[in-house]
Amino acid sequence: MNHLQSIIGRATQVCYTQIAHDEIVILNPIDENFYHLNESAVDLWLSLETPKTVLELAQVLAKKYAGHAKLYQQDVIDWIDDTKQKGILITMENVNATTHA
């Protein structure tokens, strides 16, 4: 996944619980696996209450950890690729230029 304008969202079949302010456990009933998120992944997951682009997700990390969003883009892309393979995130659609007009 390398499209910075792809819209990322949570897969609808997953359930999750926040067990601490910096820990979330996700259940994917399709593969019957639990997945544990660390602090930065928790920030990304919680921000996906509404779908976001890669750049918007990178901005979430930049705001919390200081720095420019561009510094976090590859980390976000890697996290999305990993969580999509696990079936807990999906690419919803692509943003086109007319959407932001």
ABEGO torsion letter per residue (X at the ends): XABAABBBBBBAABBBBBABAABBBBBBAAAGBBBBBBAAAAAAAAAAABBBBAAAAAAAAAAAAEEBAAAAAAAAAAAAAAAAAAGABBBABBBBAAAAX
